[in-house]
């Protein structure tokens, strides 16, 4: 890559970074609106737990913690709150009776699907006026970027000796 190409890539990456900050703020506002409108009393963490249980099936709390990027005790607190609300259930692990699994209850599945439908509706409003081809291209590009972003790391800083 030439110096000019690196400069253009850096400028483009900075522009993408700025738009991602704006997107994060916009999506935080959408999530706040959706959770309030859903009427299920969910918070973002509860919705994330339900997402993994509805899309991935019943899980051990330790697996959920890994999926959420949280420690098991924090995840257990989230699960306990959802259990008190009747949105998740604990069941024995058929492979290891000493362990338990967590699964979305029918009410939890409904809450997740209704909340997801609200989110989809708001996103569809934001995409009004876009052609089907534009929406597809955007979704494909966003998926490609998200996949790539999950595999990048900053280099380990090089410590300079004190002089």
N, C-alpha and C positions, 0 to 999 in steps of 0.2 A: 504494500500500500504506500503510495507516495505521500509526501508531507501534505500536499494539498488535499488528498483524499482523507487523510487522518484528520485534518482540520475540519473538513466538511462533515465527517462522521461525528466528531466531537461537538460541533455546533448543532447537528441534528439530534444527537443524544441529549444535549442540554435542552433543546426545545421539547423533546419527548418527555424528559424529566419534569419540566415545568407543567406540561399538560397532565402528567400523572398526578402531580400534587393537586391540581384543580379537580381531576377526576376523583381522587380520594375524598376530597371535601364534598363534592357533589354526591358521591355514593354514600358517604356518612349521613348526609341530609336525607337521602332516599331511605336509608335503613331506619333512621329515627322516625320518619314519617310512616313508613310501613309498619314498624313495630307498634307505634301508637294507634294506628288505624285498625290493626288486626284484632284488637280486643282480647288477645290471649294472655296479656301480661308478660310476654316474652321480652327478654333482653337479648342483645346480640350474642352473648355467650350461650344462652339457652338455645337460640336458633342454630348456632353452629353445632351444638351437640345433637340436636334433632336432625340436622342435615346429614351428619355422619351415620346416625342410626337408621334414618329412612333410606338413604342411598346405599349404605354399606351393610345393613342388617345389624343384628345384635352384636355387641362388642363387650370385651372386658374394659373396665375403667382405665387400665394401664394402656390399652390400645387406643382408646379415645384420647387419653392425655397426649400420646405421641402424635396422633392426627391433628390435635388442636395446638400442639406446641406448648402445652402447659404441664405443670407438675401434677402427679396423680392426686394429691390432696386438694388442689384447687378444682380439678375436674370432678372429684368426688362431691365437693360442695355444690357445684353446678348441677350434677346429677341428682343430688338429694333435694334441691329446690324444685327441679322438674318432677321428681317423684312425688313430692308433697302436693304439687299442682295436678297430679294425675296424668302427666304428659309422657312419663317413662315408667317402665316396670323393671324390676330385678327378677331374674330367673336363674335357676341353677345351670351351670355349664354342663351339658351332657357328656363332654369328654373328660371333665375333672369336677366331680361333685363337691370338692372343697372350694372351688372358685364359682363366682357368679358372673352373669352377663347382664347387660343393660339393653333394653329394647324400647323402641317407641311404642307407646300404647296407641290404641285406635284414636283417642283424643289428641295424642301427640302428632300422629300422622296427619290428622285433619288440620291441626294448628299449623304444621309445617306447610302443607299444601296450600292452605288459604293465604298464609303469609307470602309464600313464593308467588302465588297468583297476583297478589297486590304489587309485589316488586316487579313482576313481569309487566303488569299494566303500566306502571310508572316509566319503565324503560321503553316500552312501546310508544308512550306519549313522546318521549325524548327523540325517538326515531321517526316520528311522523314527518312525512315529506321525503324520506329516504326511499330510494328504489330497493327492490328485493336484492338486486345485485350489490348495491352499496352495503346493505345490512350484512349480507353473506361475506363480502370482502372484509368488512370491519371485524366481524366475528372471527374469521380465519386469521387475520393479521393479529388480533388481540390474543388469540390462542397461541399463535406462533411466538409472539413476544413473551407471553406468560411462561411458556415452556422454556424458552431461552433464558429468561431472567432467573429461573429456578436453578440454573447451572452456572452462574457466574459468581466469582469470589474476588474480593480485593486481595491484592498481593500482600503477603506478610510484610509489615513495615521493617525496613532495615534500620537498625539502631546505629547511630553514628557515635563513634568514640568521642568522649570529651577531650578537648585539647587544652 
